[in-house]
Amino acid sequence: MDAARKIGILVFCMVPAIIGGGFVYHFSHSYAAVAIYEILLASFAGAFVSR
């Protein structure tokens, strides 16, 4: 995978991070839950890009 494709995948993963973080905060009212969600999403994106 070339660098441009990896950057594109990471940009594509930023949309669920922003929108999903808002949803998680709306339903849980906890920044800790948002942090956990963001860490999980970042680890999945990192694992996908590192292949």
FIKOLTI-343270 format. One record per atom (N, C-alpha, C): residue in three letters; x, z, y. Coordinates in pm, whole numbers, plus 50000, padded with zeros to 5 digits. Layout:
ALAXZY...
This chain:
MET500855000049883MET500005000050000MET500905000050124ASP500604991350218ASP501424990750338ASP500975001250440ALA501775002950543ALA501535013450642ALA500235011450718ALA499904998950750ALA498664996450826ALA497445000450745ARG497464997950615ARG496325001650531ARG496205016850520LYS497335023850508LYS497315038450502LYS496745044450631ILE497145039150745ILE496625043950872ILE495135041050882GLY494695029450834GLY493285026150835GLY492465035750750ILE492985039550635ILE492295049150549ILE492185062650618LEU493245066950683LEU493205079850753LEU492215079550869VAL492145068450942VAL491155067251050VAL489755067550993PHE489555060850881PHE488245060750815PHE487845074850770CYS488815083250734CYS488525096950692CYS488285106250811MET488605101850932MET488385110551048MET486915111551084VAL486115101451053VAL484695101951085VAL483995113151007PRO484175114050875PRO483555125450805PRO484105138950851ALA485335139250896ALA485895151850944ALA485185156551069ILE484925147451161ILE484285151151286ILE482805154051265ILE482095144851203ILE480655146451181ILE480385157751082GLY481115157850971GLY480925168050868GLY481255181950918GLY482285183151002GLY482615196151058GLY481485201651143GLY480835192951217GLY479675197151296GLY478525201651210PHE478275194351102PHE477195198251010PHE477495211550942VAL478745213350899VAL479115225850833VAL478955237550929TYR479365235851054TYR479215246651151TYR477745249251181HIS476955238751189HIS475525240351219HIS474825248651111PHE475165246250985PHE474485253150877PHE475095266850844SER476385268750871SER477025281350833SER477325290450952HIS477425284951072HIS477795292451193HIS479095300151171SER480045293651106SER481315299951075SER482445289751089TYR483435293351171TYR484585284551184TYR485465284951059ALA485385295650983ALA486155296450858ALA485655285950759ALA484335284150751ALA483775273950662ALA484195260050707VAL484245257950838VAL484695244950890VAL486155242650856ALA486965253050867ALA488385251650834ALA488575248350686ILE487815254750600ILE487905251850457ILE487485237350430TYR486395232950494TYR485945219150478TYR487015209350523GLU487625212050637GLU488645203150691GLU489885202750601ILE490275214250548ILE491435214750458ILE491165206850331LEU489975208550274LEU489625200850153LEU489605185850182LEU489015181950293LEU488955167850327LEU490345162150353ALA491195169750420ALA492555165150446ALA493365163850318SER493145172950223SER493885172150097SER493435160050016PHE492145157050016PHE491665145049945PHE492195132350011ALA492175131950144ALA492695120150214ALA494195118650191GLY494915129750195GLY496355129350171GLY496695124750029ALA495915129449934ALA496155125349796ALA495865110349778PHE494835105549844PHE494485091449832PHE495525082549898VAL496035086850012VAL497025078850085VAL498385079250016SER498705090349953SER500035091649892SER500205083549764ARG499105078549708ARG499235070549586ARG499965057749611
